[in-house]
């Protein structure tokens, strides 16, 4: 196993911190919204908190691309981002038309991030396997 370079270590720390913040804010806002009598404005603000953590993961990826000095690793990550984006947009498009026709259930829009992360992960696995 290769040693992680400084850019990769910073990226991992940022993603772990954002992931922990996501889990904490998601559980906290779900509990508060479901069990506390709060004004709608407060519920709205609380509901946005988990989204900020997801945005932080995207920002961590952007910082990684800026900080990574190895051109090969940077290019591989960019390919992974492009494939992940293409896979997620394709999956959501294929879901959306049958959904619009009443043949599939509605997906909340935050599933765009779920599909993107899935596509990003699948792309990373495939790119790594093909690069061998």
C-alpha positions in Angstrom: 0.0 0.0 0.0 1.4 3.4 -1.0 1.9 6.2 1.4 -0.7 9.0 1.1 0.7 12.3 0.1 -0.1 15.5 2.0 -3.0 16.5 -0.3 -4.6 13.1 0.0 -4.3 13.2 3.8 -5.9 16.7 4.0 -8.7 15.6 1.6 -9.4 12.5 3.8 -9.4 14.6 7.0 -11.8 17.1 5.4 -14.2 14.4 4.1 -14.2 12.6 7.5 -14.9 15.9 9.3 -17.7 16.7 6.8 -19.1 13.2 7.1 -19.2 13.3 10.9 -20.8 16.7 10.7 -23.4 15.3 8.3 -24.3 12.4 10.6 -24.6 14.7 13.6 -26.6 17.4 11.9 -28.9 14.9 10.2 -29.7 13.1 13.4 -30.0 16.4 15.3 -32.3 18.0 12.8 -34.5 14.9 12.4 -34.9 14.7 16.1 -35.6 18.4 16.7 -38.0 18.7 13.7 -40.0 15.6 14.7 -40.1 16.1 18.5 -40.0 19.8 19.1 -42.6 22.5 18.4 -40.5 24.8 16.2 -41.5 27.7 13.9 -41.2 26.8 10.2 -38.3 29.2 9.7 -36.3 27.3 12.4 -37.3 23.9 10.8 -36.2 25.2 7.4 -32.8 26.3 8.8 -32.3 23.0 10.6 -33.2 21.1 7.5 -30.4 22.9 5.6 -27.7 21.8 8.0 -27.0 18.4 6.6 -26.8 19.9 3.1 -24.0 22.1 4.2 -22.0 19.0 5.1 -22.5 17.5 1.7 -21.4 20.8 0.1 -18.3 20.6 2.3 -17.5 17.2 0.8 -17.7 18.7 -2.7 -15.5 21.6 -1.5 -13.0 19.1 -0.1 -12.8 17.5 -3.5 -12.2 20.8 -5.1 -9.5 21.7 -2.6 -7.9 18.3 -3.3 -7.7 19.1 -7.0 -6.1 22.4 -6.3 -3.6 21.0 -3.8 -2.6 17.8 -5.5 0.7 18.2 -7.2 0.8 14.8 -8.9 -0.6 15.4 -12.4 -1.5 11.7 -12.9 -3.5 11.6 -9.6 -5.2 14.9 -10.4 -6.2 13.7 -13.9 -7.4 10.4 -12.5 -9.6 12.2 -10.0 -11.0 14.5 -12.7 -11.9 11.5 -14.8 -13.6 10.0 -11.7 -15.6 13.2 -11.2 -16.6 13.3 -14.9 -17.7 9.6 -14.9 -19.5 10.0 -11.6 -21.3 13.1 -12.9 -22.2 11.3 -16.2 -23.4 8.2 -14.4 -25.5 10.1 -11.9 -27.1 12.4 -14.5 -27.9 9.4 -16.6 -29.4 7.4 -13.7 -31.5 10.4 -12.6 -32.6 11.0 -16.2 -33.6 7.3 -16.6 -35.5 7.5 -13.3 -37.1 10.9 -14.0 -39.1 10.0 -17.2 -40.8 6.9 -15.7 -41.4 8.9 -12.5 -43.0 11.7 -14.5 -45.3 9.1 -16.2 -46.4 7.8 -12.8 -44.5 4.5 -13.1 -41.9 5.1 -10.4 -42.1 6.8 -7.0 -40.9 10.3 -6.5 -37.3 10.7 -5.4 -36.4 13.7 -3.2 -33.9 16.0 -5.0 -31.2 15.3 -2.4 -30.9 11.9 -4.1 -28.9 13.7 -6.8 -26.0 13.8 -4.3 -26.6 10.1 -3.4 -26.4 9.1 -7.1 -23.4 11.3 -7.7 -21.4 9.7 -4.8 -22.4 6.3 -6.0 -21.3 7.1 -9.5 -18.1 8.7 -8.2 -17.3 5.5 -6.2 -18.1 3.1 -9.0 -16.0 5.3 -11.4 -13.1 5.2 -9.0 -13.2 1.5 -8.7 -13.4 1.0 -12.5 -10.7 3.6 -13.3 -8.3 2.0 -10.8 -9.1 -1.5 -12.2 -8.5 -0.4 -15.8 -5.3 1.4 -14.9 -3.7 -1.8 -13.8 
